[in-house]
Amino acid sequence: MSAQQLRITLAGRERVAEAGTTAEGLFPPNGTGGVAAATPVIAVRVNGELRDLAAPLADGDVVEPVELASDDGRMIMRHSAAHVLAQAVQDLFPEAKLGIGPPIENGFYYDFDVTHPFDPDDLKRIEGRMRAIVKQGQRFSRRVVSDQEARAELAGEPYKLELIGLKGGGASRLDPPPSEVSVEEAVEVGGAELTIYDNLDPRTGELCWKDLCRGPHVPTTRDIPAFKLTRSGGAYWRGSEKNPQLQRIYGTAWESRDAQDSYLRLLEEAERRDHRRLGAELDLFSFPSEIGSGLPVFHPKGGIIRRVMEDYSRRRHIEAGYEFVNTPHLTKAELFETSGHLGWYAESMFPPMELEGAKYYAKPMNCPMHILIYSARGRSYRELPLRLFEFGTVYRFEKSGVVHGLTRARGFTQDDAHIFCTPEQLAEELASLLDFVVGLLRDFGLTEFEAELSTRPEKYVGEPGEWEQAEAALKHALDLSGLPYMIAEGEGAFYAPKIDVHVRDAIGRRWQLSTLQVDFQEPGRFGIEYQAADGSRRRPYMIHRALFGSIERFFGILVEHYAGAFPPWLAPVQVTGIPIADSHVPYLHKVAAKLREHGIRVEIDEGADRMQKKIRNAQRQKVPYMLLAGDEDVAAGAVSFRYRSGEQKNGVPVDEAVAEITDAVNRRIQV
């Protein structure tokens, strides 16, 4: 087969190569090679593996183009932008030592060991140098090197030398990465061979800069159309507080200036909605330093919202046949030895405490205790499925660098359920459960859902037949639900497959919320059983399910989804009464009494501020309704009815106003 006789498949996008050809020859970077593309082709997939356009091809290789505006294309372009960032930093700060610089969602970062933290002026200078490098059009060129060659070339880079040592020579220890190596580190140096990327001057071919990296990269720096540095901060090397603290610079990069501008507008809106800022402004919660990082306290208004969330969830769980349990906050170490958490999860647990000669741990999970409740007495198949539910507070020692308000805390309360069922009940139970999960999330105002089914990984425990049954049941539940979903092959935990439910908030951000996980390992570790209809003893399956993930995290997501303007049923203050003059206060108290008879949360603003200031205060606090009263309102037995949007109706009879507010609260209407 000649180069001119390449077979074109899949609507002209995929090609089969002849030995000696290159991907660049099939899909030139400045053209599409006959492939319809919205944006330039900047890399390829060769037999499913991402490769540079300059990669040599073997006879029969199946080659698919990767466009700049695709998910893979953006990832590659952002990885290349991270290299440009590192080159710019070392041009301006020659003493800087390199950490790692991977692509991340919507951007990239690079870590540096420098003598002082980067300030805003430094970022401006670095970004300016990056633009010069991009304009120069330096060519990314890949070289395979030996362990010894890599060490010699990078002798002045101690962090790169450490990564080379982790790779261990020969067969890679980074692909797939072991527990001591992060995914980001694996992106940098993973694979079967060590490679260095040179940045070459396009005119002379001289070396401008180089870095240890697995790639791939865009053909030249000019293939990074739009980028911006966003912030800097500290980050411990390899995520451990025991290691040196480096300086991390974050940036974003996109296929066009318009795409980048849209993203930056999204960032501005996200900043406006940041739950940490709104939590302080609306007096909902705080993180006292006296208590410790990642351990929130809820103020009275936040406590109201949380109570309403929990009460509604309790009601729905009762309707769905759940039984409520409570378990302690700490336990002897032996429980987590039996469950396996001390073997799998110890680094994320708080250190133990010694009490009466025994080690106790703050619990990171509720499941072992729920298993003990199940095993407290004999169980019959007639009792199954048994659905145990708890608002169980757990403690996980998240690294300081990832703690983030309510959405990544060290102490949080899970709406945790464990369902014990027979193998025959599994499919129906999962289908019912997924329907319940989505229905409850919809009640809180979330409407856009996606799901992900994570299947058996390469290394797993248990019998293949059990995995196949569980995966089939999970897929059956997804098919019945009608949710769009993808299958993440091999992405399940080593002990169980799972469904993750993702939601999109009001500004389109994707959040992972509910998890449904089939577990056939924990029941075996604890030896729990039920008596089947034929009198035999059998082992139940257990379904782990956290619907909100945690109350705290879901609370933070809702704050940002609603930008603090909660629907009336969730708002901590649903109505503020605003008198025109002090003489109208008693009348509004009578109106408030009628509202309270219907369970409405109402306050009367009796402060010294003028009426317009009181209205502004209520709007800043995002109160759904304001009821104003003056002489004419008192005489008519009415109120002026004002919404937080600014719309106002005058002369509304009190009973009519009470009915409208009560109806909106009871029907969970947004205003």
N, C-alpha and C positions, 0 to 999 in steps of 0.2 A: 504494500500500500504506500503510495507516494504522499508527500506532504500536500499535494494538490487534490488528493483523493480522500481526504479525511472524511470519515463518516459523521454526519451530524444527526444527533438524536435529541429527544426531549424539546421539541419545538425550536431547534437550532441553538440551544444553549449549552449543550454538552458535547464534547468532542473526544474522539479516540486518537491518541497520538502515535506517531512513528518514532522509533529510536533516533536520538540525536536532535530532535526538535526541542524547543523551549516553550514554556507557557507564554512568554512575551511574543513569540512568533505567531502563536494562535490568536492571542488577544492583545494586540499592541496597546500600550498605555495611553497613547494619544488617539486611539480609535477603538472601535468595538470588534474588529475582525469579523464583521458580518453579523454580530449578535446585537439584537435590539437591547439597548441599555439606557436607562434614564440618566445615569451618571457614569463616569469612567470606570473601566475595569482596572482594579489596582492589585489584585491577587487572584489566586485560583484555588480550587479544591482538586487535588490529585488523588483519585481513588478514595475520596472522602476526607483527605487530610489537607488542611490549609497550607499553602506554599506560596513563596514569592513568585512574581511574574518571571523572574530570571531563572527559576528552577529548571534544571535539565529534566527531560522526560524519557521514559522507557517505552519501548514498543508496546502498544495496547493499553497504556495508561488512559484512564477515563478522566477527562479534565473539564471542570465546570468553572465558568467565570465568577468572580466575586466583585460586585459593584461597590463603589464607594458608599452609596447611600443604603446599603444593606446592613443588617445587624453585624455580620462578620466584617464587612468593609469598614464600618465605623470603629469596631474594636481594633482592627489592624491600624487604622489611621490614628487612633488615640494612643496606641502603643508607640507608634512612630513619633507622635507629638511629645510623649514622655521622654524619648531619647533626645529630641531637639531641646527640651527643657534642661536635661542633664548637661548637654554640651554647652548650652548658654551659661549655666551656672558655673561650670568649670572654666569657661572663657573669662568670666568676670571675677570668679573667686577660685583661683588655681589651687588653693589649699583644700577645697571641698572634696570629701571622700564620698563615693557612691554607695547607696544602699540598693533598693530595688525601685523599679518604675513601671508598674503594670497599668493596663487599661482597667477602668472600672465603669460602672453604669453611668452613662452620660459624660464621662470624662477620663481623667488619668491623674496620677500623682507620681512624684519621685521623692525618695528620702535621701537626705544629705547629712553628713557629719561636718558641721561648720563651727567656727569659733564664736559666732553670735547668731541669735535668731534673725530670720529675715523680716524686714519691716516693709511697709507699703512702697516706700521709694525703691527698695531692692527689687520688689516684684515688678515695678514699672521698668527698671533697667533690664531685668531678665527677659521680660516680655519683648522689649525692643530688640534685644540681641537675638531672640528667637525669630523675630520677623526677618531680620537680616539673613539668618541661616536658611529660613524657608525660601526667601527670595533668591538666594544663591542656587537653589536646586541641587543640593548635594545628593549623591546617589548612595542608597543603602546597598551594601555588598556583603553577602554572607560567606563566612569561612568556617570550615570544620577544623578544630584544633584538638590536640591531645591534652591530657591533664597537665603535663609538664609545660607545654607551650602556653596554655592559658595562665598558669601560675607565673611564668616568666613575664608575659606581656602585661599582667595585671598585678605585678609585685607591689605596687604602691597603693592598692585598693584592698584593705583588710577585710571588708565585708564581702566583696566578691570572692576573695580567697576562701572565706568561710563557706560560702555556697558551693564552691568547687569541691571543698572537702566533704560537704554533705552528699554531693553527687556520688562520691566514692569511687570514681573511675569505672570503666567497664559498663556493666548493666546499670542503668540509671536507678538511683534511689528516689527520684523525684517524679516518676511517671508510671503509675499514679503516685501522688505525694504521700509519704507516710505521715503519721500524726505530728511529728516534730517539724514538718515543713509545710508552710502555708501554700494555698493555691496560688497566691500572687508570686511567691518565690518559684513555684514550679513553672509558672508562665515565663519567668525570666530564664531559667536554666534547665528546665525539664526536657525530656526526650532521651533518645538512645545515644546521642553524641553531644559533645560540647561544641558550641558554635559562638563565634564572635562576629558582630556586625560592624563593618567599617563605614564611616561616612566619608565619601570621596568627593573631591573637588571635580565638578562636571567638566571643567576645561583642561585641567592638568592631570587629573587622576590621582593627585596627592592626597594623603590621609589627612582628614580634618579632625577626626575623633573616632573612638571605638568603644564598644561595650559588650560585655558578656550577655548573650540573649539567645533564646530559642527561635524568635521571630514568629511569623513572618512580618515583613514591613512593606510599606508603600514603596514604589520604585524610587521616588525622589522626594526631597523635602517639599517641593512645590505641590505635591499631592496632598498637602494639608491645607485646605482652602480657608478655614476659619477656626481660630482658637483664641482662648483668653485664659489668663491665670486668674483664679478666683480667690484664693486665700492660702495662708500658711499656718502651721501649728506644729506642736511637738508630737512625736510618735516614737515609742520604744522600738529598738531594733528587734525584728522578728516577734513583735507583740508582747514581749516579756519585760516586766518592770525590773528584772534582774540585769537587763542589758542596757547599753548606753541609750540615752535619748537623742534621737536625730531630729532634724527639721524637715518637715514634709510640706511640699508645695503642691497644691491642687490646681487643676485646670480643666477646661472643657474644650472639646473640639468637634466640629461638625462639617458636613459635606458642603455647606453653603453659608453665607453670611445671614441669609433669611432664616435658615434653620437654627443657627446659633442665637439670633435675636429673639426668636420665639422661645427658645429654652431659657434665655436670660430673663425674659418677662415672666416665665413660669417660676423661676427662682425668686423674683421679686414678690410674686403673689404667695409663694410658699413661705417667704420670710414674714409677710403680713399675717399669715395664718399660723405661724409657729406656735405650737401648743405651750411651749415654755414661756413665751412672752405673754400670750393671752391668759395663761394660768395665773400670772402675777397681776395683770391688768384687771381681770375679772374676779380676783381673790378666790381662786378655786383650789390651789394646792401650792406647795413649796418644797424645797429640798434643804432643810436646815443643815448647815455644816456641822453643827453639834451632834447630829445623828449619824451622818456619814453619806458618802457619795452613793447615788442610785437608790436611796431609801426615802421615798416621798411621804409627806403628810398631807392629808386632805383637810381643807378649811371648811367651815359650815356650808358655804354654797356648793363647793365641790362635793361635799358629803351628801347633799341633797340629790345631786345628779347621780352620784354613785348608788345611793339607796334606791332611786327610781329604776335605774338600770337593773339592779339586782332583783328588786321586787318583781319587775316584769318578767325577767328571766325565770325566776322561781315559779311564777304562775304558769308560764308556758311549759316548763319541765314537769310540773305536776300534771298538767293536761296530757303530756306525752308519756306518762307512766313511769317517771323516775322516782327513786326513793332517795331521801336526803340523809347524808351521813356527815360526821365531823371527825377530824383526826388531829392529833397534836402537831406542834410546830417542830419538834425534834424527836429523835429516836436513837436507840443504841446502834452502834456501828454494825452489829451483826445483821440487822435487817437489810442494809444496803450491800452487805457482802453477799447475802443470799440472792438479792435481786440482780446483782452484778454491777450496780451503779458505782461502787467503789473501784471496780476494775475498769469501767468504761468512762466514768464521769468525774473522777476524783478531782481533777484540776479545776472543775467548775463548781466545786462544793466549798463552802466555808470550812475553815479548819475545825477539827473536832475540839470538844471541851471534855475535861476529865471530871466525872462526878461519881463519887463512891466507888472508885476503882474501875469504872467503865467509861468507854468513849461514847460520846453522844454527838450526833451531827444535826444541824439545822437541815430540814428536809429540802432537797431540790425537786422532788417528785412526790405526788400523792399516791401513785399506783401501788407501791408495795403495801401501803396501809389499807387500801381498798381490797387488795387480795386477802389480807388478814381478816377483814370483815367477812368476806365470802367464806373463808375457811373456818370461821368461828364455830360452825356447826355443819352437819351433813346437809347436802343439797340434792334435790331431785330434779329431773328433767322438767317436772311440772312447774318449777319456779323460774325456769329460763324462758326467755331472756330476763336476766336480772340487771337492772339499770341503776347504778349507784352514782349519785351526784353530790358534789361538794364545791363550795367556794373555799378552796384550800390555798392558804398562803404558803408560798415556797420561797427559798432563798438560793440564789446562784451568784457565785463570785465572778461576775463579768469583769473583764479587764477594764481598767479606767478609761482606756482610749475608745472603747465602744459604748460605754454608758451614755445614754442620750435621753434625758428627760423621762417621761413615762413610757416611751416606746422601747427603751432598753434599760431596765432597772435591775437592781440586785435583790430587791424584795418585792414580790407581786402576788396577786391572788388570781389563781386560775379558776375559771368556771369549768371544773374538771369532772368528766364523767368516764366511768369504766363499765362497759357492758359485757356481761358474761353470757355466752350463748352456745348452743350446740353447733357443730359444723353445718348441719342441715338448715339452721336458722340464719346463717351468716349473710347470705345474699339479700334476703328480705329485710333483715335488720339494717344493713348498710344502706339500702335504698331508702328506707323510712328515715334513717338518721340524716342522710344527706338532704332530703327534702325538708326535714325539721331545721337543719342548720341554715339553709338558704332562706327559709321562711322567716326565721327569727332575725337574721341580718337585714332582711328587707324591712322588717318592722322598725328598725332603727334608721331607715332612710337610705340604705345602700342598695343600688339597683344594678350595677354592672359587675358581673362575676365571671371568673375564669377558674379552671381547675387544672391540676397537674397530678398525674398518676405516676408514682415512682416505683419502679419494679426491682426485681431481685438483682443485687449487685454481683460482681464476679466472685467476691469473697462473702460468704453467707453462712449462717447456721440454720439447722432445720432440714426437713426433707423437701426435695423439689416438689413432690405432690402437694404438700401443704401450701407452698408458695403459689403454685399454679391455681389452687382452689381460691386462695385469698385474693390473688390478682384478678381472677375471673369475676369474683364477687364485687370487688371494687369497680371494675370496668362496667359491670352490669348496673351498678348504682349510678354511675356517671351517665350511661346511655339513657336510663330512665329519667334522669334529672333534666335532660335537655341542655345542660351547661356546656359551653365550648370548653374543650380540654385538650391537653397534649399528653403524650406518654413519654416520661423521662426514663428511657431504658437504662437499667443498671444504677439508678440514682436512689433506690430505697436504702434504708438503714440495713446493716448487716443482719438484723434480726427480724425485720418485718417490712412489707410494702405499705404504702400509705397514699392517701389523697390529701393534697393541700388545696384549700380554697382561697383564691385571691380576689380582692375587690379593687375597684377603681374609685377614687374619691372625686369630689366636685371639680377638681382641676386636673383630673386624668392620671394621677399618680397611682401606681399599683402597690397594694399592701397584701402581704401574706397573712391570713387570719386563721381560719379553722383548719385543724388537722384531724383526719380520721385514719387511724393506724390499726391494722390487724396484727395481733401479737399472739403467736403460738409458742413463744419461748418462756415468758414469765410464768404462765400457768404451770409449765413443766418444772421450772426452777423451784417453785413452791409446792409442787406436787398436789395441786388442787384437783378435785374431781366432782362429778355428779353421778347420781344413780340413773342409768338409762331405763327405758321402758321394759327391757328384757332382764333387768336386775343387775346388769354388768356395771362396773365402774369405768367411767370415761372422763377424759380431760376436756374441759370447755375451751373454746376460743375466747379471747378477750379483745375488745375494741377500745383503744384509747381515743378520747375525743375532748379537745378543748375548743369550744365554739368561738369565744372571743379571742382565744390565745391567752390573754389575761385581762382582768378588769382594767388595770392601769393602762395597758397598751391600747385597748379598744377605746378607753376614755380619751387618750391623747389623739387617736385617729379621728374620733368624732369631733373633738374641738377643732381640728384642722379642716375636716370635711365641711363643717358648718361655719367656719371662721369665727367660732364663739357664739354665733347667733343660733342657739339651739331651738328646735321646734318647741312649741308651748308645753308639750307634755314632759319634756326633759328640762326645760329652763328652771334654774333654781328659784328665780322670782318670775312669776308668770304675769303679774299685774302690778303696776305702780300707780297709786292714787296721788294726783297732784292738785292741791287746792289753789284756787286763784288768790284767795286771801286766807288768813288764819281762821276766820269765822266759818269757813267751809270745811274745816277738818272734821268736826263731829259728823257731818253728813256723809263724808267719804268713809268714815269708820263704819257707819251703818251699811254702806254699799259693800265694804270689805267683809263684813259679817255674813252677808248673803253669799258672797263668793266662797268664803271658807266653809259654809254649809255643804258646798259641792266639792270640797277638797282642793280648792284653788289656792295657790301660794301667792299672797298679796301683801304689799307693804304700802304704807302711807308716808309720803315724804313731808314731814313736818318741819324741815329745816328752815333756816333764815334766808336761803337763796330766793331770788325772784323766780317766777313761774318758768320763764324761758330757760333759765339755768337748770332748773329741775328737769325739764324736758330733755335738755342736752345730756344731763347726767344719766337719765334712764336710757337714752339711746346709746351712750357710751358703754353702759352695762348690758346692752343688747336685750333689754326687757321686751318681750313680745307685744304687750299691750299697756297703754297708759290711759287712765280714766281721769279726765279733768272735770272740775266742778266749780261753777261760779253761782251768782245770785239767780240767774235765769234757770240754770240746771236744777238748783235746789227747789225753786218754785214749781218746776214742771215734773219733778221726780225723775230727772234724766241725768245724763252725763255726756261730755264730749269724748268721743271714743277715738283714740289715736293709736295707730299701728307704728311699729318701729321703723317701717319703711318711710314714714312721714305722712302717709295718708291719714285724713281725719274726717270723722262724721260727727256733726253737732246735733244736740238734742235727741240722743238715743235713749229711750226709756231704760231704766235700770234693769228691769227683768229681761229685756231684749239683749242688753249687753252681757248680762250674766249667762244667758242661754247661748250666745255666740261663743263666748270664751269657753264655757264648759263643753260644748260640742267639739270645738277644735282640740281641746286637751284630750277628751275621751276618744276621739277618732284619730289622734296622732297626726293632725294636719300641720303642715309647715306654713309659716306666714312670713 
